[in-house]
Amino acid sequence: MNLIINLGDFINQLLRDNRITTNTMVGESIAAVILFVAALIIGYIVYHLFEHYFSKWAKKTKTNIDDEIIKNVKRPVYFLVILIGFWYAIDQLTFLDIYAVYIGYIFLAFEILLIAYIITRIINVLLSWYAEKRVKRGEKPVSANILLIFKKLLHVFVYIFAFIAILYVSKIDLSGAVVGLGVTGIAIAFALQSILSDVFSAFTIYFDRPFEIGDYVMIGQYEGTVTHISMKSTRLKLLQGEELIVSNKEITSGSIRNFKKMERRRAAFTIGVTYDTTLEQLKKIPEMMKTIIGNIPDVEFQRCYFTQYGPSSLNFEIVYLLKYPEYVKYLETQQAINFAIKEAFEKEHIDIAFPTQTIILNNKST
């Protein structure tokens, strides 16, 4: 190490020993060139090791994460080796000694930034590997927008730490920098308060998973199918056909009904018959409902009871369970039940009630 640091002095001494009188600048320049060329050679060797040996070793493993890490870091590592060699080469030139401190800080800053860049490349590989692993396990895929923003946030944290490290090695008082970062962060947070609120709500949606793309949900007074989830908003395709864009903050601060989460759907409806329906006919209705609903596939009959003397009808409440949650299938099932009820009532001469009002006029003669 001492030989590398004092290589210029060694070459000048070697020239003097051979009775070659030259300026000290000659030996220092030769030393600088030698070190820089050596850095290029070492960098090539390191790159060659990554390309031909480490890559082959990584291909033998069961996972491809090590292949991707080697693929993404081999070039930055090559430049890091060259940067370090160039630093030692510049250090040989004594006429730059008056700027040595500043040159050292500059090279350290570049090295730290390059190391931070390598770390961000590794982060990208790890997050992509995690997303692919979820898909292979049969889990829901990670949203590309969420994954991208998560990568960017981690990159920001890495570069912030890199910036602090640069200030530390430069022997700059960090208290002022930390205060400045804090004030700047507060100012940015106030300026982007609405956007940041939506961003954090997007992470809440991602981690809590109240719904995912393709789910049929009700948000507030609107209901529809989720088509897109971004960092700022979520888009729904409503039943009427139009697209609704709702901010993520509004979604997480309110109530959400996710119909796709239902394993089964409970359905209840009321049917009324006229007051002139006989008692015998009324007693037949529960059994009729049980037969009608029981004959429909994937539908479980629950109950049917005569529940109310209404203003213009005798009301029965019917409840059944569907073994599927889809809303369209529910409508098809209810339609089939309604047709069957109409047919059965006509056979039994039972009339379905409709709102009526009887007005009795009493004429008194004077």
TIZAFI-748494 format. One record per residue (C-alpha): residue number from 1; residue in one letter; x, y, z. Coordinates in Angstrom, 3 decimals, always signed. Layout:
FIKE, NUM, A, X, Y, Z
...
END
This chain:
FIKE, 1, M, +0.000, +0.000, +0.000
FIKE, 2, N, +2.848, +2.403, +0.825
FIKE, 3, L, +4.396, +1.573, -2.542
FIKE, 4, I, +1.181, +2.512, -4.324
FIKE, 5, I, +0.847, +5.766, -2.419
FIKE, 6, N, +4.509, +6.733, -2.991
FIKE, 7, L, +4.865, +5.190, -6.450
FIKE, 8, G, +5.823, +8.554, -7.998
FIKE, 9, D, +8.644, +9.042, -5.503
FIKE, 10, F, +9.810, +5.466, -6.119
FIKE, 11, I, +9.977, +6.009, -9.894
FIKE, 12, N, +11.828, +9.321, -9.492
FIKE, 13, Q, +14.326, +7.643, -7.160
FIKE, 14, L, +14.728, +4.831, -9.656
FIKE, 15, L, +15.468, +7.347, -12.433
FIKE, 16, R, +18.008, +9.141, -10.245
FIKE, 17, D, +19.694, +5.834, -9.391
FIKE, 18, N, +20.153, +5.268, -13.119
FIKE, 19, R, +21.582, +8.809, -13.467
FIKE, 20, I, +18.590, +10.081, -15.415
FIKE, 21, T, +17.960, +13.667, -14.455
FIKE, 22, T, +14.370, +14.701, -15.026
FIKE, 23, N, +11.679, +16.800, -13.423
FIKE, 24, T, +9.811, +15.093, -10.569
FIKE, 25, M, +6.673, +15.636, -12.617
FIKE, 26, V, +7.829, +12.909, -15.030
FIKE, 27, G, +7.979, +10.171, -12.394
FIKE, 28, E, +4.651, +11.272, -10.899
FIKE, 29, S, +2.950, +11.248, -14.324
FIKE, 30, I, +4.356, +7.794, -15.101
FIKE, 31, A, +3.077, +6.553, -11.744
FIKE, 32, A, -0.353, +8.066, -12.397
FIKE, 33, V, -0.601, +6.384, -15.796
FIKE, 34, I, +0.551, +3.041, -14.352
FIKE, 35, L, -2.047, +3.142, -11.568
FIKE, 36, F, -4.848, +4.151, -13.905
FIKE, 37, V, -3.968, +1.384, -16.387
FIKE, 38, A, -3.755, -1.060, -13.464
FIKE, 39, A, -7.223, +0.040, -12.352
FIKE, 40, L, -8.565, -0.622, -15.869
FIKE, 41, I, -6.988, -4.078, -15.867
FIKE, 42, I, -8.272, -4.921, -12.371
FIKE, 43, G, -11.700, -3.605, -13.317
FIKE, 44, Y, -11.706, -5.810, -16.422
FIKE, 45, I, -10.669, -8.817, -14.324
FIKE, 46, V, -13.467, -8.138, -11.818
FIKE, 47, Y, -15.987, -7.722, -14.652
FIKE, 48, H, -14.691, -10.945, -16.235
FIKE, 49, L, -15.137, -12.780, -12.915
FIKE, 50, F, -18.727, -11.554, -12.653
FIKE, 51, E, -19.455, -12.350, -16.312
FIKE, 52, H, -17.946, -15.833, -16.564
FIKE, 53, Y, -17.511, -17.276, -13.079
FIKE, 54, F, -20.033, -15.730, -10.703
FIKE, 55, S, -22.770, -15.852, -13.359
FIKE, 56, K, -22.130, -19.556, -14.052
FIKE, 57, W, -22.156, -20.275, -10.323
FIKE, 58, A, -25.445, -18.379, -9.929
FIKE, 59, K, -27.091, -20.371, -12.742
FIKE, 60, K, -26.518, -23.571, -10.767
FIKE, 61, T, -28.647, -22.361, -7.861
FIKE, 62, K, -32.396, -23.022, -7.650
FIKE, 63, T, -33.387, -19.346, -7.582
FIKE, 64, N, -32.673, -16.689, -10.187
FIKE, 65, I, -32.346, -13.825, -7.722
FIKE, 66, D, -28.547, -14.183, -7.541
FIKE, 67, D, -28.377, -14.191, -11.372
FIKE, 68, E, -30.247, -10.894, -11.519
FIKE, 69, I, -28.159, -9.304, -8.741
FIKE, 70, I, -24.899, -10.229, -10.501
FIKE, 71, K, -26.294, -9.000, -13.814
FIKE, 72, N, -27.254, -5.631, -12.330
FIKE, 73, V, -24.163, -4.905, -10.200
FIKE, 74, K, -21.272, -6.113, -12.382
FIKE, 75, R, -21.047, -2.919, -14.446
FIKE, 76, P, -21.328, -0.468, -11.487
FIKE, 77, V, -18.672, -2.503, -9.607
FIKE, 78, Y, -16.406, -2.231, -12.649
FIKE, 79, F, -16.752, +1.561, -12.646
FIKE, 80, L, -16.192, +1.640, -8.882
FIKE, 81, V, -12.841, -0.132, -9.302
FIKE, 82, I, -11.830, +2.300, -12.047
FIKE, 83, L, -12.898, +5.285, -9.912
FIKE, 84, I, -10.759, +4.102, -6.981
FIKE, 85, G, -7.773, +3.543, -9.325
FIKE, 86, F, -8.220, +6.998, -10.827
FIKE, 87, W, -8.237, +8.470, -7.315
FIKE, 88, Y, -4.885, +6.844, -6.509
FIKE, 89, A, -3.552, +7.986, -9.908
FIKE, 90, I, -4.479, +11.629, -9.265
FIKE, 91, D, -2.977, +11.377, -5.782
FIKE, 92, Q, +0.476, +10.842, -7.334
FIKE, 93, L, +0.564, +14.366, -8.785
FIKE, 94, T, +2.101, +16.571, -6.111
FIKE, 95, F, +1.232, +19.815, -7.888
FIKE, 96, L, -2.388, +19.048, -6.987
FIKE, 97, D, -1.590, +18.741, -3.281
FIKE, 98, I, -3.043, +22.152, -2.546
FIKE, 99, Y, -6.378, +20.796, -3.815
FIKE, 100, A, -5.925, +17.337, -2.290
FIKE, 101, V, -8.603, +17.772, +0.366
FIKE, 102, Y, -11.221, +18.918, -2.133
FIKE, 103, I, -10.262, +16.243, -4.669
FIKE, 104, G, -10.536, +13.611, -1.930
FIKE, 105, Y, -14.002, +14.814, -0.986
FIKE, 106, I, -15.116, +14.781, -4.627
FIKE, 107, F, -13.912, +11.212, -5.182
FIKE, 108, L, -15.463, +10.058, -1.904
FIKE, 109, A, -18.754, +11.641, -2.914
FIKE, 110, F, -18.710, +9.849, -6.275
FIKE, 111, E, -17.811, +6.552, -4.621
FIKE, 112, I, -20.625, +6.869, -2.080
FIKE, 113, L, -23.119, +7.756, -4.810
FIKE, 114, L, -21.948, +4.805, -6.893
FIKE, 115, I, -22.348, +2.461, -3.913
FIKE, 116, A, -25.838, +3.919, -3.345
FIKE, 117, Y, -26.638, +3.261, -7.009
FIKE, 118, I, -25.531, -0.379, -6.595
FIKE, 119, I, -27.813, -0.707, -3.553
FIKE, 120, T, -30.788, +0.670, -5.507
FIKE, 121, R, -30.140, -1.863, -8.272
FIKE, 122, I, -30.201, -4.654, -5.704
FIKE, 123, I, -33.443, -3.238, -4.244
FIKE, 124, N, -35.038, -3.339, -7.714
FIKE, 125, V, -34.063, -6.991, -8.121
FIKE, 126, L, -35.355, -7.967, -4.673
FIKE, 127, L, -38.724, -6.248, -5.157
FIKE, 128, S, -39.187, -7.727, -8.638
FIKE, 129, W, -38.277, -11.152, -7.278
FIKE, 130, Y, -40.826, -10.731, -4.478
FIKE, 131, A, -43.561, -9.781, -6.982
FIKE, 132, E, -42.769, -12.801, -9.189
FIKE, 133, K, -42.708, -15.106, -6.167
FIKE, 134, R, -46.223, -13.985, -5.166
FIKE, 135, V, -47.503, -14.840, -8.642
FIKE, 136, K, -45.838, -18.283, -8.554
FIKE, 137, R, -47.452, -18.984, -5.160
FIKE, 138, G, -50.846, -18.255, -6.718
FIKE, 139, E, -51.344, -15.022, -4.760
FIKE, 140, K, -52.673, -11.788, -6.184
FIKE, 141, P, -50.042, -9.964, -8.278
FIKE, 142, V, -48.566, -6.775, -6.891
FIKE, 143, S, -49.810, -3.629, -8.601
FIKE, 144, A, -47.167, -2.307, -11.006
FIKE, 145, N, -47.867, +1.266, -9.871
FIKE, 146, I, -47.477, +0.362, -6.193
FIKE, 147, L, -44.272, -1.559, -6.901
FIKE, 148, L, -42.819, +1.350, -8.870
FIKE, 149, I, -43.611, +3.911, -6.177
FIKE, 150, F, -42.248, +1.609, -3.466
FIKE, 151, K, -38.993, +1.314, -5.425
FIKE, 152, K, -38.764, +5.080, -5.794
FIKE, 153, L, -39.372, +5.668, -2.079
FIKE, 154, L, -36.628, +3.202, -1.133
FIKE, 155, H, -34.308, +4.864, -3.652
FIKE, 156, V, -35.005, +8.228, -2.035
FIKE, 157, F, -34.136, +6.868, +1.420
FIKE, 158, V, -30.908, +5.313, +0.095
FIKE, 159, Y, -29.791, +8.566, -1.541
FIKE, 160, I, -30.706, +10.586, +1.556
FIKE, 161, F, -28.432, +8.347, +3.634
FIKE, 162, A, -25.784, +8.673, +0.912
FIKE, 163, F, -26.048, +12.464, +1.094
FIKE, 164, I, -25.683, +12.375, +4.884
FIKE, 165, A, -22.663, +10.055, +4.514
FIKE, 166, I, -21.067, +12.516, +2.077
FIKE, 167, L, -21.556, +15.344, +4.565
FIKE, 168, Y, -20.085, +13.197, +7.342
FIKE, 169, V, -16.903, +12.210, +5.464
FIKE, 170, S, -16.563, +15.829, +4.347
FIKE, 171, K, -16.517, +16.799, +8.054
FIKE, 172, I, -19.455, +19.158, +7.602
FIKE, 173, D, -21.591, +19.896, +10.668
FIKE, 174, L, -24.606, +17.647, +10.232
FIKE, 175, S, -26.819, +19.497, +12.701
FIKE, 176, G, -27.504, +22.298, +10.250
FIKE, 177, A, -28.041, +19.844, +7.414
FIKE, 178, V, -30.484, +17.776, +9.447
FIKE, 179, V, -32.408, +20.896, +10.443
FIKE, 180, G, -32.431, +22.010, +6.825
FIKE, 181, L, -33.696, +18.623, +5.667
FIKE, 182, G, -36.359, +18.715, +8.368
FIKE, 183, V, -37.579, +22.182, +7.402
FIKE, 184, T, -37.510, +21.275, +3.718
FIKE, 185, G, -39.405, +18.061, +4.416
FIKE, 186, I, -42.079, +19.910, +6.383
FIKE, 187, A, -42.468, +22.508, +3.636
FIKE, 188, I, -42.771, +19.805, +0.983
FIKE, 189, A, -45.224, +17.848, +3.142
FIKE, 190, F, -47.490, +20.911, +3.525
FIKE, 191, A, -47.274, +21.696, -0.187
FIKE, 192, L, -48.066, +18.123, -1.202
FIKE, 193, Q, -50.409, +17.313, +1.672
FIKE, 194, S, -53.289, +16.195, -0.537
FIKE, 195, I, -51.089, +14.127, -2.852
FIKE, 196, L, -49.191, +12.510, +0.022
FIKE, 197, S, -52.480, +11.655, +1.713
FIKE, 198, D, -53.592, +9.821, -1.430
FIKE, 199, V, -50.203, +8.090, -1.687
FIKE, 200, F, -50.317, +6.800, +1.892
FIKE, 201, S, -53.929, +5.747, +1.326
FIKE, 202, A, -52.742, +3.769, -1.701
FIKE, 203, F, -50.303, +1.903, +0.536
FIKE, 204, T, -53.162, +1.278, +2.967
FIKE, 205, I, -55.206, -0.204, +0.122
FIKE, 206, Y, -52.244, -2.334, -0.935
FIKE, 207, F, -51.356, -3.729, +2.480
FIKE, 208, D, -54.901, -3.968, +3.914
FIKE, 209, R, -56.375, -5.222, +0.605
FIKE, 210, P, -60.029, -4.163, +1.055
FIKE, 211, F, -60.425, -4.815, -2.675
FIKE, 212, E, -58.397, -5.620, -5.770
FIKE, 213, I, -58.730, -5.134, -9.507
FIKE, 214, G, -61.779, -7.036, -10.761
FIKE, 215, D, -63.716, -6.856, -7.476
FIKE, 216, Y, -67.281, -5.545, -7.466
FIKE, 217, V, -67.490, -2.944, -4.696
FIKE, 218, M, -69.737, -0.219, -3.317
FIKE, 219, I, -67.982, +2.991, -2.263
FIKE, 220, G, -70.364, +5.513, -0.773
FIKE, 221, Q, -73.376, +5.703, -3.060
FIKE, 222, Y, -71.533, +4.290, -6.082
FIKE, 223, E, -70.979, +0.667, -6.999
FIKE, 224, G, -69.052, -0.950, -9.805
FIKE, 225, T, -66.047, -3.067, -10.817
FIKE, 226, V, -62.523, -1.935, -9.866
FIKE, 227, T, -60.509, -1.471, -13.076
FIKE, 228, H, -57.399, +0.406, -11.938
FIKE, 229, I, -55.593, +1.317, -8.710
FIKE, 230, S, -52.948, +4.044, -8.833
FIKE, 231, M, -51.077, +6.008, -6.185
FIKE, 232, K, -53.585, +8.869, -6.297
FIKE, 233, S, -56.931, +7.380, -7.253
FIKE, 234, T, -58.967, +4.250, -7.954
FIKE, 235, R, -61.185, +3.787, -11.004
FIKE, 236, L, -64.544, +1.997, -11.058
FIKE, 237, K, -66.596, +0.846, -14.021
FIKE, 238, L, -70.162, +1.580, -12.934
FIKE, 239, L, -73.199, -0.485, -13.940
FIKE, 240, Q, -74.418, +2.376, -16.134
FIKE, 241, G, -71.180, +2.081, -18.151
FIKE, 242, E, -69.382, +5.264, -17.126
FIKE, 243, E, -66.042, +5.379, -15.309
FIKE, 244, L, -65.811, +6.811, -11.805
FIKE, 245, I, -62.485, +8.114, -10.439
FIKE, 246, V, -62.313, +8.255, -6.638
FIKE, 247, S, -59.358, +9.583, -4.623
FIKE, 248, N, -57.663, +6.998, -2.423
FIKE, 249, K, -58.078, +9.242, +0.622
FIKE, 250, E, -61.847, +9.307, +0.126
FIKE, 251, I, -61.907, +5.512, -0.161
FIKE, 252, T, -59.928, +4.777, +3.014
FIKE, 253, S, -61.784, +7.395, +5.057
FIKE, 254, G, -65.207, +5.942, +4.230
FIKE, 255, S, -66.941, +2.579, +4.158
FIKE, 256, I, -66.380, -0.036, +1.462
FIKE, 257, R, -68.618, -2.965, +0.577
FIKE, 258, N, -66.799, -5.667, -1.383
FIKE, 259, F, -69.334, -8.076, -2.879
FIKE, 260, K, -66.647, -10.363, -4.277
FIKE, 261, K, -65.547, -11.228, -0.738
FIKE, 262, M, -68.897, -12.936, -0.213
FIKE, 263, E, -68.696, -16.695, -0.334
FIKE, 264, R, -72.489, -16.899, -0.465
FIKE, 265, R, -75.220, -14.340, -1.041
FIKE, 266, R, -78.311, -14.102, +1.192
FIKE, 267, A, -81.463, -12.980, -0.569
FIKE, 268, A, -84.778, -11.988, +0.994
FIKE, 269, F, -87.946, -10.735, -0.618
FIKE, 270, T, -91.602, -10.219, +0.270
FIKE, 271, I, -94.629, -11.241, -1.731
FIKE, 272, G, -98.230, -10.270, -0.963
FIKE, 273, V, -101.474, -12.005, -1.889
FIKE, 274, T, -104.974, -10.601, -1.855
FIKE, 275, Y, -107.245, -10.657, +1.203
FIKE, 276, D, -109.742, -12.946, -0.502
FIKE, 277, T, -107.142, -15.760, -0.519
FIKE, 278, T, -108.533, -18.696, +1.461
FIKE, 279, L, -106.842, -20.125, +4.542
FIKE, 280, E, -106.175, -23.375, +2.715
FIKE, 281, Q, -104.414, -21.495, -0.070
FIKE, 282, L, -102.361, -19.495, +2.433
FIKE, 283, K, -101.127, -22.672, +4.107
FIKE, 284, K, -99.944, -24.031, +0.750
FIKE, 285, I, -97.698, -21.031, -0.034
FIKE, 286, P, -94.713, -21.883, +2.286
FIKE, 287, E, -94.479, -25.401, +0.847
FIKE, 288, M, -94.796, -24.019, -2.680
FIKE, 289, M, -91.907, -21.640, -2.049
FIKE, 290, K, -89.800, -24.451, -0.619
FIKE, 291, T, -90.409, -26.571, -3.719
FIKE, 292, I, -89.813, -23.721, -6.186
FIKE, 293, I, -86.559, -22.526, -4.626
FIKE, 294, G, -85.333, -26.042, -3.785
FIKE, 295, N, -85.500, -27.056, -7.470
FIKE, 296, I, -83.036, -24.333, -8.494
FIKE, 297, P, -79.365, -25.531, -8.580
FIKE, 298, D, -76.873, -24.000, -6.078
FIKE, 299, V, -79.699, -22.361, -4.098
FIKE, 300, E, -80.537, -23.234, -0.489
FIKE, 301, F, -84.057, -22.547, +0.782
FIKE, 302, Q, -84.104, -20.932, +4.262
FIKE, 303, R, -87.659, -20.038, +5.251
FIKE, 304, C, -91.040, -18.735, +4.181
FIKE, 305, Y, -93.513, -17.341, +6.723
FIKE, 306, F, -96.787, -15.455, +6.704
FIKE, 307, T, -95.525, -12.342, +8.492
FIKE, 308, Q, -97.932, -9.452, +8.096
FIKE, 309, Y, -101.416, -8.222, +7.424
FIKE, 310, G, -100.539, -5.371, +5.126
FIKE, 311, P, -102.758, -2.429, +4.115
FIKE, 312, S, -103.828, -4.214, +0.938
FIKE, 313, S, -102.155, -7.633, +1.060
FIKE, 314, L, -101.268, -10.682, +3.140
FIKE, 315, N, -97.492, -10.673, +3.161
FIKE, 316, F, -95.049, -13.600, +3.129
FIKE, 317, E, -91.300, -13.179, +3.733
FIKE, 318, I, -89.058, -15.591, +1.803
FIKE, 319, V, -85.315, -16.042, +2.468
FIKE, 320, Y, -82.817, -18.184, +0.556
FIKE, 321, L, -79.035, -18.518, +0.117
FIKE, 322, L, -77.105, -18.547, -3.157
FIKE, 323, K, -73.868, -20.535, -3.215
FIKE, 324, Y, -72.267, -17.949, -5.496
FIKE, 325, P, -71.823, -14.216, -4.869
FIKE, 326, E, -72.096, -12.815, -8.407
FIKE, 327, Y, -74.759, -10.129, -8.697
FIKE, 328, V, -75.827, -11.049, -12.230
FIKE, 329, K, -76.366, -14.679, -11.214
FIKE, 330, Y, -78.439, -13.456, -8.284
FIKE, 331, L, -80.665, -11.476, -10.676
FIKE, 332, E, -81.041, -14.512, -12.937
FIKE, 333, T, -81.980, -16.693, -9.959
FIKE, 334, Q, -84.523, -14.181, -8.613
FIKE, 335, Q, -86.051, -13.906, -12.075
FIKE, 336, A, -86.417, -17.698, -12.311
FIKE, 337, I, -88.066, -17.747, -8.865
FIKE, 338, N, -90.483, -14.969, -9.869
FIKE, 339, F, -91.512, -16.806, -13.043
FIKE, 340, A, -92.036, -20.038, -11.097
FIKE, 341, I, -94.126, -18.250, -8.416
FIKE, 342, K, -96.318, -16.651, -11.068
FIKE, 343, E, -96.879, -20.017, -12.731
FIKE, 344, A, -97.618, -21.818, -9.431
FIKE, 345, F, -100.015, -19.108, -8.221
FIKE, 346, E, -101.975, -19.211, -11.465
FIKE, 347, K, -102.418, -22.985, -11.095
FIKE, 348, E, -103.690, -22.576, -7.520
FIKE, 349, H, -105.808, -19.506, -8.445
FIKE, 350, I, -103.921, -17.336, -5.954
FIKE, 351, D, -103.900, -13.654, -6.825
FIKE, 352, I, -100.859, -11.472, -6.140
FIKE, 353, A, -101.958, -8.272, -4.397
FIKE, 354, F, -101.468, -4.763, -5.620
FIKE, 355, P, -102.157, -1.509, -3.746
FIKE, 356, T, -105.899, -0.897, -3.549
FIKE, 357, Q, -108.169, +1.418, -1.634
FIKE, 358, T, -111.881, +0.961, -0.919
FIKE, 359, I, -113.983, +4.082, -0.450
FIKE, 360, I, -117.390, +3.637, +1.206
FIKE, 361, L, -119.896, +6.394, +0.553
FIKE, 362, N, -122.745, +6.717, +3.011
FIKE, 363, N, -125.575, +8.802, +1.602
FIKE, 364, K, -127.938, +10.130, +4.242
FIKE, 365, S, -131.254, +11.523, +3.206
FIKE, 366, T, -132.415, +14.597, +4.987
END
